[in-house]
Each structure stands twice: as structure tokens, then as C-alpha cells.
Amino acid sequence: MPKRLHQADEAFALLYHARGAASFFSQGSQPCARIPAANVDSARVLPLRSADFRDWLTASYYSEFETCVGVL
């Protein structure tokens, strides 16, 4: 089981996992991200401030560290 990260290291780890998303602005100037989907040749577009994007990012983090972000 991976060791617990310090808070600053956690932030860098989240940024590292976010690199899998391609960010852009929608036509309505809403910040969005294109993230990989389950299918190899497909992607999902999510608003950056949505619960779905947060869930995707934290799931990516959890898959590596086997712990939730910010849990002591």
C-alpha cells in the first residue's frame, strides 16, 4: 500500500493526474475538460467545476494511492 502524502505533495499529485484532461473554454466561456472515457477512441467533456470532473480526478488519484485526497 502506498504511503500517505503530505498536503503539498497531494496537490502536486492531483495536478499530475489532471494532466490526462485537455482543458478548454466552451462557446459560452465555461471552463471544460475533455477526459478519457471507457472506450479507447472516445472522450467525455465535463465542466471543470462539476462533481463529475471532481469524481474523475479523485478516482484517478485513488487508483494510484489507494486513499482519498485529504484523508489523514
Beta strands, then each sheet from edge to edge (+ up, - down):
strand 1: 22-25
strand 2: 31-36
strand 3: 43-47
sheet 1: 1+ 2- 3+
end
